[in-house]
Amino acid sequence: MKTSAMKASAMKASAMKASEGYVTTGDGVRLFYRKLGSHPGAVIVPNAVHMFDSFRHLANNRTVIFFDPRNRGNSDSVSDVSKLARGIHHDIDDLEAVRRHFGIDKVDLIGHSYVGLMVILYALNYPAHVGRIVQIGPMQPNAGTQYPAHLTGADATLAEFPAKMAELLNQTQSEDPKEACRKFWALLRVLMVASPADAGKVHWTPCDCPGELGFRKHWTGNVLPSIQSIHLSGAELLRLTTPVLTIHGTRDRQAPYGGGREWALTLPNARLVTVENAAHVPWIEAPEKVFGSIETFLNGAWPEMAQEVDALEPTTKDQTVGLLLKLQLPSVAILIHHDGFTRQELARPQPP
């Protein structure tokens, strides 16, 4: 449920007119952007086609630039294999092209899903140009990591999805691509939220965008293999001293909650906001918690509910602090014994 303040902020933002245009990359691909606000402090949000409506209210206090990566949304559909083959690394280059186009020296970044990984990779390549990073339901640091079942969103809905997807593909082979896209999104929405009753709140169906019609092929052929080839070490991540806020739902089926905990555990200046009983789009299921945390963080402070993570496994301390915050009780000192295995395997690396 949105508070009256959130509703007022959303109404103010909805009245704000966005400027639109294209940024042309070094290899000639046009990236569609929508820019809101003219305040000091800029935030770049990739995947405008999915993120614009839900996150536009952030422009009430800052400049926000949304853009679609290549071959997505309203950016150019690309057929030249050489301009797609590097997958996520093209996305990093495109983000830098957007920053340079607007002449912004230092930006804050918001990345959802695999873009939550991409913005970290960008910051490792361009640390001087990044102020703060928000990850929402990010893909894990290394794609091959397997987490315990209770740190994933594995459930009956996820188990049933491959068969339903295979059936859909068989049914839609001869259909109009836009109609097949709509059916795909109707199926995917259920996966993105913890409760099927919330599926209708995922309001985007980007099937009128040429880039989205062909994205599955680009994802499986280029983006996913490029992600699977990335092997980030603890030493590499220790170089990133940028403040990072990771927001993750405990029932995320598409990017395991264990990955969110690992980001906050491994990065030297990161904290985690856990959203209980939320899946891959936690701002749909807990808007006050998610957007309140983002506003506080972008304004320069850690949200009250953001926790430092010192073990992959949630601890009694995590649960108790979460309960105290929920009840708005004074915090108390808690002595706990951490599991030795998780601390040895995934404890926050210490600088030499």
C-alpha positions as CSV (number, residue, x, y, z in Angstrom):
1,M,0.0,0.0,0.0
2,K,1.4,3.4,-1.0
3,T,1.4,6.2,1.5
4,S,-0.2,9.5,0.7
5,A,3.3,11.0,0.4
6,M,4.3,8.4,-2.2
7,K,1.0,9.0,-4.1
8,A,1.7,12.8,-4.1
9,S,5.2,12.2,-5.3
10,A,4.0,10.0,-8.1
11,M,1.4,12.5,-9.2
12,K,3.9,15.3,-9.3
13,A,6.3,13.1,-11.4
14,S,3.5,12.1,-13.8
15,A,2.9,15.8,-14.6
16,M,6.6,16.2,-15.4
17,K,7.3,16.1,-19.2
18,A,10.2,13.9,-20.2
19,S,12.6,14.9,-23.0
20,E,13.3,12.1,-25.4
21,G,15.9,11.3,-28.0
22,Y,18.8,9.0,-29.0
23,V,22.4,8.6,-28.0
24,T,24.5,7.2,-30.8
25,T,27.3,4.8,-29.7
26,G,30.8,4.6,-31.1
27,D,29.7,1.7,-33.4
28,G,26.6,3.5,-34.7
29,V,23.8,2.0,-32.6
30,R,21.1,4.5,-31.4
31,L,20.1,4.2,-27.8
32,F,16.7,5.6,-26.9
33,Y,16.5,7.7,-23.7
34,R,14.0,9.6,-21.6
35,K,15.2,12.3,-19.3
36,L,13.3,13.8,-16.4
37,G,14.2,16.6,-14.0
38,S,16.8,19.3,-14.0
39,H,18.1,19.0,-10.4
40,P,21.7,18.6,-9.3
41,G,22.7,15.0,-9.0
42,A,22.0,12.5,-11.8
43,V,20.8,8.9,-11.8
44,I,21.0,6.6,-14.8
45,V,18.5,3.8,-15.0
46,P,18.9,1.2,-17.9
47,N,15.9,-0.6,-19.3
48,A,13.6,2.4,-19.7
49,V,10.9,0.2,-21.3
50,H,10.4,-1.6,-18.0
51,M,11.5,0.9,-15.4
52,F,10.3,4.4,-16.5
53,D,6.7,4.4,-15.1
54,S,7.6,2.9,-11.7
55,F,10.8,5.0,-11.1
56,R,10.0,8.3,-12.7
57,H,9.0,9.8,-9.3
58,L,12.7,9.8,-8.4
59,A,13.0,12.9,-10.7
60,N,11.2,15.0,-8.1
61,N,14.5,15.6,-6.4
62,R,17.1,14.8,-9.0
63,T,17.7,14.4,-12.7
64,V,16.9,10.8,-13.9
65,I,18.0,9.5,-17.3
66,F,16.3,6.2,-18.4
67,F,17.6,4.4,-21.5
68,D,17.2,1.2,-23.4
69,P,20.3,-0.9,-24.1
70,R,21.0,-1.9,-27.6
71,N,18.5,-4.3,-29.2
72,R,16.1,-3.6,-26.3
73,G,13.0,-1.5,-25.9
74,N,12.9,1.5,-28.2
75,S,16.6,1.4,-29.0
76,D,17.8,0.2,-32.4
77,S,17.2,-3.4,-33.3
78,V,20.6,-4.7,-34.3
79,S,21.2,-7.5,-36.8
80,D,25.0,-7.1,-37.1
81,V,26.4,-10.0,-35.0
82,S,29.6,-8.0,-34.3
83,K,27.5,-5.4,-32.5
84,L,25.8,-8.0,-30.3
85,A,28.4,-10.7,-29.7
86,R,30.0,-9.2,-26.5
87,G,26.7,-9.3,-24.7
88,I,26.7,-7.6,-21.4
89,H,30.0,-5.9,-22.2
90,H,28.2,-3.9,-25.0
91,D,25.8,-2.8,-22.3
92,I,28.7,-1.5,-20.2
93,D,30.0,0.5,-23.2
94,D,26.5,1.8,-23.9
95,L,26.1,3.0,-20.3
96,E,29.4,4.9,-20.7
97,A,28.2,6.4,-24.0
98,V,25.0,7.7,-22.3
99,R,27.0,9.3,-19.4
100,R,29.4,11.0,-21.8
101,H,26.5,12.2,-24.1
102,F,25.0,14.1,-21.2
103,G,28.4,15.4,-19.9
104,I,27.9,14.1,-16.4
105,D,31.1,13.5,-14.5
106,K,29.7,11.3,-11.7
107,V,26.3,9.5,-11.7
108,D,24.3,7.2,-9.5
109,L,23.1,4.0,-11.0
110,I,20.0,1.8,-10.5
111,G,20.2,-1.7,-12.0
112,H,17.5,-4.4,-11.9
113,S,18.0,-8.1,-12.6
114,Y,21.0,-8.8,-14.9
115,V,21.5,-5.0,-15.1
116,G,22.3,-5.2,-11.3
117,L,25.4,-7.1,-12.3
118,M,26.1,-4.8,-15.2
119,V,26.2,-1.6,-13.1
120,I,28.8,-3.3,-10.8
121,L,30.9,-4.2,-13.9
122,Y,30.6,-0.6,-15.1
123,A,31.8,0.7,-11.8
124,L,34.8,-1.6,-11.8
125,N,35.7,-0.2,-15.2
126,Y,34.8,3.5,-14.5
127,P,35.1,3.9,-10.7
128,A,35.7,7.7,-10.9
129,H,32.4,8.2,-12.6
130,V,30.1,6.4,-10.2
131,G,28.7,7.9,-7.0
132,R,26.2,5.3,-5.6
133,I,24.7,2.1,-6.9
134,V,21.3,0.5,-6.2
135,Q,20.9,-3.1,-7.2
136,I,17.4,-4.6,-7.2
137,G,17.0,-8.3,-7.5
138,P,20.5,-8.6,-9.1
139,M,22.0,-11.6,-10.7
140,Q,24.6,-13.2,-8.5
141,P,28.3,-12.3,-8.8
142,N,29.2,-15.6,-10.5
143,A,26.5,-17.3,-12.6
144,G,27.7,-20.8,-11.6
145,T,27.3,-20.4,-7.9
146,Q,24.7,-22.8,-6.4
147,Y,22.9,-21.6,-3.2
148,P,21.0,-23.7,-0.7
149,A,17.3,-24.1,-1.6
150,H,16.1,-21.8,1.1
151,L,18.2,-19.0,-0.4
152,T,16.4,-19.3,-3.7
153,G,12.8,-18.8,-4.8
154,A,12.5,-22.5,-5.8
155,D,8.8,-23.5,-5.5
156,A,6.0,-25.1,-7.4
157,T,5.5,-22.1,-9.6
158,L,9.1,-22.2,-10.8
159,A,9.1,-26.0,-11.2
160,E,6.0,-25.7,-13.5
161,F,7.4,-22.9,-15.6
162,P,9.7,-24.8,-18.1
163,A,6.8,-27.1,-19.2
164,K,4.4,-24.1,-19.6
165,M,7.1,-22.3,-21.5
166,A,7.7,-25.2,-23.8
167,E,4.0,-25.5,-24.4
168,L,3.7,-21.8,-25.2
169,L,6.6,-22.0,-27.7
170,N,4.9,-24.8,-29.5
171,Q,1.6,-23.0,-29.6
172,T,3.0,-19.7,-30.8
173,Q,5.4,-20.8,-33.5
174,S,3.1,-19.7,-36.3
175,E,1.5,-16.8,-34.5
176,D,2.0,-13.1,-35.0
177,P,5.2,-12.2,-33.0
178,K,3.4,-9.5,-31.0
179,E,0.7,-11.8,-29.9
180,A,3.3,-14.5,-29.0
181,C,5.1,-11.8,-27.0
182,R,2.0,-10.9,-25.1
183,K,1.4,-14.5,-24.1
184,F,5.0,-14.8,-23.0
185,W,4.7,-11.8,-20.7
186,A,1.4,-13.1,-19.3
187,L,3.3,-16.3,-18.3
188,L,6.3,-14.4,-17.1
189,R,4.4,-12.0,-14.8
190,V,3.4,-14.9,-12.6
191,L,7.0,-15.8,-12.1
192,M,8.1,-12.3,-11.2
193,V,5.9,-11.9,-8.1
194,A,5.6,-14.1,-5.0
195,S,1.8,-14.2,-5.1
196,P,-0.1,-14.9,-8.4
197,A,-2.6,-12.3,-7.2
198,D,0.0,-9.6,-7.8
199,A,0.8,-10.6,-11.4
200,G,-1.6,-8.0,-12.8
201,K,0.5,-5.3,-11.0
202,V,3.4,-5.9,-13.4
203,H,1.9,-3.6,-16.0
204,W,4.4,-3.5,-18.7
205,T,4.0,-5.6,-21.9
206,P,6.7,-4.2,-24.2
207,C,5.5,-6.1,-27.3
208,D,5.2,-3.0,-29.4
209,C,9.0,-2.4,-29.1
210,P,10.9,-4.1,-31.9
211,G,13.9,-4.7,-29.7
212,E,11.8,-6.7,-27.2
213,L,10.4,-9.0,-29.8
214,G,13.9,-10.4,-30.5
215,F,15.4,-10.1,-27.1
216,R,15.1,-13.8,-26.1
217,K,17.3,-14.8,-29.0
218,H,19.8,-12.1,-28.1
219,W,19.6,-13.1,-24.4
220,T,20.3,-16.8,-25.0
221,G,22.8,-16.3,-27.8
222,N,24.9,-13.3,-26.5
223,V,24.0,-11.8,-23.1
224,L,23.7,-15.0,-21.0
225,P,26.9,-16.6,-22.4
226,S,28.8,-13.4,-21.7
227,I,27.5,-13.4,-18.1
228,Q,28.4,-17.0,-17.7
229,S,32.0,-16.3,-18.7
230,I,32.5,-13.7,-15.9
231,H,34.3,-14.9,-12.8
232,L,34.6,-12.1,-10.3
233,S,37.0,-12.7,-7.5
234,G,36.8,-11.3,-4.0
235,A,40.0,-9.4,-4.7
236,E,38.4,-7.7,-7.7
237,L,35.3,-6.7,-5.8
238,L,37.3,-5.3,-3.0
239,R,38.5,-2.6,-5.4
240,L,35.0,-1.2,-5.6
241,T,34.6,1.1,-2.6
242,T,31.5,2.8,-4.1
243,P,28.5,2.6,-1.7
244,V,26.1,-0.2,-2.9
245,L,22.6,-0.8,-1.7
246,T,21.3,-4.2,-2.7
247,I,17.5,-4.8,-2.4
248,H,16.4,-8.4,-2.8
249,G,13.2,-10.4,-2.3
250,T,13.5,-13.6,-0.3
251,R,11.3,-15.4,-2.9
252,D,13.0,-14.2,-6.0
253,R,12.8,-17.1,-8.5
254,Q,14.9,-15.5,-11.3
255,A,17.8,-14.2,-9.3
256,P,18.4,-16.1,-6.0
257,Y,18.2,-14.2,-2.7
258,G,21.5,-15.9,-1.9
259,G,23.1,-13.8,-4.6
260,G,21.9,-10.6,-3.1
261,R,23.4,-11.7,0.2
262,E,26.6,-12.5,-1.5
263,W,26.9,-9.1,-3.1
264,A,26.4,-7.4,0.3
265,L,28.8,-9.9,1.9
266,T,31.6,-9.5,-0.6
267,L,31.6,-5.8,-1.6
268,P,33.4,-3.7,1.0
269,N,30.9,-0.9,1.2
270,A,27.5,-2.6,0.7
271,R,24.4,-3.2,2.7
272,L,21.3,-5.3,2.1
273,V,17.6,-4.5,2.3
274,T,15.7,-7.8,2.5
275,V,12.2,-7.8,1.3
276,E,10.3,-10.7,2.8
277,N,7.9,-12.6,0.7
278,A,8.7,-10.7,-2.4
279,A,10.0,-12.0,-5.7
280,H,11.9,-10.4,-8.7
281,V,10.1,-7.1,-8.7
282,P,10.0,-6.2,-5.0
283,W,8.9,-2.6,-5.7
284,I,5.6,-4.0,-6.9
285,E,5.0,-6.0,-3.6
286,A,6.6,-3.6,-1.1
287,P,6.7,-0.1,-2.7
288,E,7.2,1.8,0.5
289,K,10.1,-0.3,1.7
290,V,11.8,-0.3,-1.7
291,F,11.3,3.3,-2.8
292,G,11.8,4.6,0.8
293,S,15.2,2.8,0.9
294,I,16.2,4.1,-2.5
295,E,15.3,7.7,-1.7
296,T,17.3,7.6,1.6
297,F,20.3,6.1,-0.1
298,L,20.4,8.4,-3.0
299,N,20.1,11.3,-0.6
300,G,23.4,10.2,1.0
301,A,22.5,8.0,3.9
302,W,22.0,4.3,4.6
303,P,18.4,3.3,5.0
304,E,17.5,2.3,8.6
305,M,16.5,-1.2,7.5
306,A,19.7,-1.8,5.4
307,Q,21.9,-4.3,7.1
308,E,25.6,-5.2,6.8
309,V,26.0,-8.9,5.9
310,D,28.7,-11.0,7.4
311,A,27.5,-14.5,6.5
312,L,25.7,-16.0,3.5
313,E,23.2,-17.6,5.8
314,P,20.7,-15.3,7.5
315,T,21.4,-15.2,11.2
316,T,19.4,-14.7,14.4
317,K,20.8,-11.2,14.3
318,D,19.3,-10.5,10.8
319,Q,15.9,-11.8,11.8
320,T,15.9,-9.9,15.2
321,V,17.0,-6.6,13.7
322,G,14.4,-7.0,11.0
323,L,11.7,-7.6,13.6
324,L,12.8,-4.6,15.6
325,L,12.7,-2.4,12.5
326,K,9.2,-3.7,11.6
327,L,8.0,-3.0,15.2
328,Q,10.0,0.2,15.3
329,L,11.5,-0.8,18.7
330,P,14.9,0.4,20.0
331,S,17.8,-1.7,18.7
332,V,19.5,-4.0,21.2
333,A,23.0,-5.6,21.3
334,I,22.9,-9.2,20.3
335,L,25.7,-11.8,20.7
336,I,25.5,-14.5,18.1
337,H,27.6,-17.4,17.0
338,H,28.1,-17.5,13.2
339,D,28.2,-20.8,11.3
340,G,31.9,-21.6,10.7
341,F,31.4,-23.1,7.2
342,T,29.7,-20.0,5.7
343,R,32.3,-17.7,7.3
344,Q,35.2,-19.7,5.9
345,E,33.6,-20.0,2.4
346,L,31.9,-16.7,1.8
347,A,32.9,-14.3,4.6
348,R,33.7,-10.7,3.6
349,P,37.3,-10.7,2.3
350,Q,39.7,-8.5,4.3
351,P,42.2,-6.2,2.7
352,P,45.8,-7.4,2.9
